[in-house]
């Protein structure tokens, strides 16, 4: 089910190669100040798109791409949850 995707992404984010991505996501979350409205969503989508693009190059061959997309989204949303 949907849980496996999150686990795969979690495994991926714990790899040394993914550390810059994790740092970027954490930095974004730390500096994120919700303005309310569509600007917030656009900022988050832009971050996710750039993280996903970078992560896709490191994503292990044979792992489902959907797991990366869903996992990153869940991960970033989890970081932002305390702020929104």
N, C-alpha and C positions, 0 to 999 in steps of 0.2 A: 504493500500500500504506500501511502504518501510518506510514511515515517522513514522508509529506507533511503529516500532521496536526501533527507536531512542528515542522516547518518553518514552517507557518502560525502556530502559537502563538509560535514564536521571533520571527517577523516582528512579530507583534502586541506581544509583550513589549518589543520595541525601540522602539515608538512612544512619543512623549512622554506621551501620554494614559495609558499603562499604567505609567508610572514609580511612582506610589503603590503599585500592586499589587506591583511588583518589590521596592520597599522593604519592604513588609509581609512578603513571603515571605522576604526576606533576614534581616529582624529576627527573624522566627519561628525560622528555621534557626539563627541565632546564639545565641538564648536557649534553644533546645530541649535539654533534658536527658532522654534516654531513661530512663524509669522501668522499662521492661519491661512486658509485658502489654498489656491492652486499652486502658489509659489513653492510651498513646502513639498508637495508631491513632485513637482518638476525637479527640484533639487535632489530629492531622493532617487527619482528615476534616472537622472543624469549620473549620479554616483553609481547606481546599480549597473547601468549600461557600461560605464567605463571599467568597473571592477570585473564584470562578466567578460568583457573583451580581453582584458589582461589575463583573467583566470583561464579562459578557453585555451590559451596557448600552453598552459601548464597542466590542464585537466587530463588525467590519464586516458589513453586511448581505450575504447571499449566501455568506458563508463557512460551512462546515459546523460546527454547534454541537458535534458530537462531537470535532472537532479541538481546540476550546477545552478541553473536559473532559480529553481524553487528554493534551494538551500541558501543561496546568497540573499534572496529576498527575505527569507525567514530570519537569517542571521542579522541583517541590517535592521529589520523591523524590531527584532528583539533588543538590539542596542538602543534604538530610539524610543522604545516603549516608555521608559521612565520620563521622557521629555514631553510626550504627547498626551 
